[in-house]
Amino acid sequence: MKKRVLMILLLAVVLMVAGCSGGADDDAKVIKVGHKNYTEARILGQIFGQLIEANTDYTTEVTEFGGTSIVFEALKAREVDVYPEYTGTAYGAILDQNELKDPQAVYDYVVKEYKEQFDVEWLSELGYNNTYTFSVRKEVADKYNIKTVSEMIEVADELKFAATVEFLAREDGLPGVKKHYKDFKFKEELGIDPGLRYETIKSGKTDIIDAFSTDGKIREYDLVIMEDDKQFFPPYYVAPIMNGESYLAYPDVVAELEKLGQIMDEAAMQQLNYEVDVEKTPIEDVAHNFLVNAGLITE
């Protein structure tokens, strides 16, 4: 009888210890941050992770995924708590829409549809738009006094344009621009490998290239972005997105990520990409310095 009582007491102690251990695991919750496989996404993943670790009791695990569909599926499956996404990507690639161009209208649409269709929450946008641009050599922009796409097309027949073959053929590229603004033709329209665009404009063989607005090489080569004054290109404003379960479970994480709302413009993101791609600064250091300079974490 005494042995039986002793066994029961021992089992109770074991269960109590196991219960305490389970609580400790819960306290050590890891927030899983995902991102896509290019420089800007890697920087954003580090910004999210370092901000959360510095200002909450959670640790983070930052993981790189391939493309949009892969990381989005991971988010829905709760294998990832948060990742940075672009409104235009969500609107076009995930929701298969192409009519809206106004940035606020696109944001409002994806917020509503992601919540209803996928139980995914959008947080505040960081403030910059990483979209297609016509990027022009500074001396050319100065010579013709052009700052907008409308002004550019007025002198297009005197300018040489180099772009990816895709941009020259797709409806959301040059053909669509011609329909949306007015029909025009560059002096030369050359389709080339994406990696060669900057070399052609650096050498002066072309005057204009297609580029993404936050590309660090725009800064490296001192190019001037033509303002899309009639809003043809879809808006690609980035924001953290979270699955609904994580959004509700970690309000302190949400509060930290909301501090990134409207924190940078295209020039600021260009600078971060430039530091990584051109100056070869480690991504972790670039993210850390940005957060320190923004006053969001301490040294």
C-alpha positions in Angstrom: 0.0 0.0 0.0 2.8 2.4 0.9 4.5 1.6 -2.4 1.4 2.4 -4.3 1.0 5.8 -2.5 4.7 6.5 -3.2 4.2 5.7 -6.9 1.2 8.0 -7.1 3.1 10.8 -5.5 6.0 10.3 -7.8 3.8 10.4 -10.8 2.2 13.6 -9.6 5.6 15.3 -9.3 6.6 14.1 -12.8 3.4 15.6 -14.2 3.9 18.9 -12.4 7.4 19.2 -13.7 6.2 18.4 -17.3 3.5 21.0 -16.9 6.1 23.6 -15.8 8.3 22.7 -18.7 5.4 23.2 -21.1 4.9 26.7 -19.8 8.5 27.5 -20.3 8.3 26.5 -23.9 5.3 28.7 -24.4 7.2 31.6 -22.9 10.1 31.0 -25.3 7.8 31.3 -28.4 9.6 31.8 -31.7 8.0 34.2 -34.1 8.6 32.9 -37.6 9.4 35.6 -40.2 9.3 34.7 -43.9 10.6 36.6 -46.9 11.2 36.0 -50.7 14.5 35.4 -52.4 15.9 38.8 -53.4 17.8 41.6 -51.7 15.0 43.9 -50.8 12.9 41.0 -49.3 15.9 39.8 -47.3 16.4 43.3 -45.9 12.8 43.5 -44.9 12.8 40.1 -43.3 15.8 41.2 -41.1 14.1 44.5 -40.2 11.0 42.6 -39.0 13.0 40.0 -37.1 15.4 42.4 -35.4 12.6 44.8 -34.4 10.5 42.0 -32.8 13.5 40.5 -31.0 14.7 43.9 -29.7 11.3 45.1 -28.3 9.4 42.0 -27.3 10.2 38.8 -25.2 10.1 36.7 -28.4 12.9 35.3 -30.4 12.6 35.1 -34.2 13.4 32.7 -36.9 13.9 34.4 -40.3 13.5 32.0 -43.3 13.9 32.6 -47.0 11.3 31.2 -49.5 11.2 31.1 -53.2 8.4 33.1 -54.8 5.1 34.6 -53.7 3.0 31.5 -53.9 5.4 29.5 -51.7 5.7 31.9 -48.8 1.9 32.8 -49.1 1.0 29.1 -48.7 3.4 28.8 -45.7 1.6 31.8 -44.1 -1.8 30.3 -44.6 -0.6 27.0 -43.2 0.7 28.9 -40.1 4.3 27.7 -40.9 5.1 31.4 -41.0 3.7 34.1 -38.7 4.5 37.2 -40.9 6.2 38.2 -44.1 6.5 41.4 -46.2 4.2 41.5 -49.3 3.4 44.0 -52.0 -0.1 45.3 -52.7 0.3 45.0 -56.4 1.5 41.4 -56.1 -1.4 40.5 -53.9 -3.8 42.2 -56.2 -2.5 40.8 -59.4 -0.8 37.5 -58.6 -2.9 36.2 -55.8 -6.3 37.8 -56.4 -6.0 37.9 -60.2 -7.2 41.5 -60.6 -5.9 44.3 -62.8 -8.4 47.2 -63.0 -7.5 49.4 -59.9 -4.5 51.7 -60.1 -5.1 54.0 -57.1 -2.8 52.9 -54.3 -5.3 53.4 -51.5 -8.0 51.5 -53.5 -5.7 48.6 -54.1 -4.7 48.5 -50.5 -8.3 48.6 -49.3 -9.2 45.8 -51.7 -6.5 43.4 -50.7 -7.1 44.1 -47.0 -10.7 43.1 -47.4 -10.2 40.1 -49.7 -7.3 38.6 -47.8 -9.3 38.8 -44.6 -12.4 37.2 -46.1 -10.8 34.6 -48.3 -7.7 33.6 -46.4 -8.0 34.9 -42.8 -4.8 37.0 -43.4 -4.4 40.5 -41.9 -2.5 43.4 -43.6 -0.7 45.8 -41.3 0.3 49.4 -42.2 2.3 50.0 -45.4 6.0 51.0 -44.9 5.5 54.0 -47.3 7.4 53.2 -50.5 6.2 52.0 -53.9 8.5 49.4 -55.6 7.0 49.5 -59.1 8.1 49.6 -62.7 9.7 52.8 -63.8 11.2 54.5 -66.8 14.7 55.5 -65.6 16.6 58.0 -67.6 20.3 59.2 -67.6 20.5 62.4 -65.7 22.1 64.4 -68.5 19.2 63.3 -70.8 16.6 64.3 -68.3 18.3 67.6 -67.8 18.7 68.2 -71.6 15.0 67.7 -72.4 13.7 68.9 -69.0 11.6 65.8 -68.5 10.3 64.6 -65.2 7.2 62.6 -66.0 6.2 59.9 -68.5 3.9 62.4 -70.3 6.9 64.7 -70.8 9.1 61.8 -71.8 6.8 60.5 -74.6 6.8 64.0 -76.2 10.5 63.5 -77.0 10.5 59.7 -77.2 11.4 59.7 -80.9 14.8 61.2 -80.0 15.6 58.7 -77.2 16.9 55.1 -77.2 15.1 52.7 -74.9 16.4 49.3 -73.6 14.2 46.9 -71.6 13.6 43.3 -70.9 11.9 41.4 -73.7 9.0 40.8 -71.3 8.5 44.5 -70.6 8.4 45.2 -74.4 5.7 42.6 -74.9 3.5 42.5 -71.9 0.3 44.5 -71.5 1.5 45.7 -68.1 4.7 46.9 -69.9 5.4 49.1 -72.9 2.3 48.2 -75.0 0.0 49.1 -72.1 1.8 52.3 -71.5 1.2 53.3 -75.1 -2.5 52.6 -74.8 -2.8 54.3 -71.5 -0.9 57.5 -72.4 -0.9 57.8 -76.1 0.7 55.9 -79.0 4.4 56.8 -79.3 7.6 55.2 -80.4 11.2 55.5 -79.1 14.0 56.2 -81.6 15.1 52.7 -80.7 13.4 50.0 -78.6 15.9 47.3 -77.7 15.0 44.0 -75.9 18.0 42.8 -73.8 18.9 40.6 -70.9 17.8 42.1 -67.5 21.4 42.1 -66.2 22.7 44.2 -69.2 20.3 47.1 -68.9 22.4 49.2 -66.5 25.6 48.5 -68.6 23.9 49.9 -71.7 22.7 53.0 -70.0 26.1 53.5 -68.2 27.9 53.3 -71.5 25.5 55.8 -73.1 24.3 53.3 -75.7 20.7 53.9 -74.4 19.0 56.8 -72.8 16.2 55.0 -70.9 15.7 51.6 -69.3 12.9 49.9 -67.4 13.7 49.4 -63.8 12.1 48.9 -60.4 11.8 52.1 -58.4 13.8 50.9 -55.3 16.7 49.3 -57.3 20.0 50.3 -55.7 21.6 50.6 -59.2 19.3 53.6 -59.9 21.3 55.4 -57.3 24.6 53.9 -58.3 24.2 55.2 -61.9 22.5 58.5 -60.8 19.4 57.9 -62.9 16.2 59.9 -62.9 12.8 58.2 -62.5 10.0 59.5 -64.7 6.9 60.1 -62.6 4.0 57.9 -63.7 1.7 60.9 -63.8 -1.3 59.1 -65.2 -0.9 56.1 -62.9 -0.5 53.3 -65.4 1.7 51.0 -63.4 0.1 49.1 -60.5 1.1 50.2 -57.0 3.5 47.9 -55.2 3.5 49.2 -51.6 4.9 46.8 -49.1 3.4 45.9 -45.7 3.7 43.1 -43.2 1.0 40.5 -43.5 0.1 37.9 -40.8 -2.2 34.9 -40.6 -5.2 35.6 -38.5 -4.2 33.3 -35.7 -0.8 34.9 -35.2 -2.3 38.4 -35.5 -4.6 37.7 -32.6 -2.1 35.7 -30.5 0.7 38.2 -30.6 -0.6 41.8 -30.2 2.8 43.0 -29.0 4.3 41.8 -32.2 1.6 43.6 -34.2 2.3 46.8 -32.2 6.0 46.6 -33.1 5.4 46.0 -36.8 2.9 48.8 -36.9 5.8 51.2 -35.9 7.1 50.6 -39.5 4.1 52.4 -41.0 5.1 55.1 -43.4 8.7 54.9 -42.2 10.5 55.1 -45.6 10.2 56.3 -49.2 11.6 55.0 -52.4 14.9 56.8 -51.9 15.4 55.3 -48.5 14.7 51.7 -49.7 17.0 52.4 -52.7 19.7 53.3 -50.2 19.3 50.1 -48.3 19.5 48.0 -51.5 22.5 50.0 -52.6 24.3 49.3 -49.4 23.8 45.5 -49.8 24.2 45.1 -53.6 26.8 47.7 -54.3 28.7 48.4 -51.1 28.4 44.7 -50.0 27.4 45.5 -46.5 25.9 42.5 -44.7 22.2 42.5 -44.7 21.9 42.1 -40.9 24.0 45.2 -40.4 22.0 47.2 -42.9 18.7 46.3 -41.2 20.2 47.0 -37.8 21.5 50.4 -38.7 18.2 51.4 -40.3 16.3 50.5 -37.1 18.7 52.4 -35.0 18.6 55.5 -37.1 14.8 55.3 -37.2 14.8 55.3 -33.4 13.1 51.9 -33.2 15.9 50.0 -31.4 19.0 50.9 -29.5 22.6 50.1 -30.4 
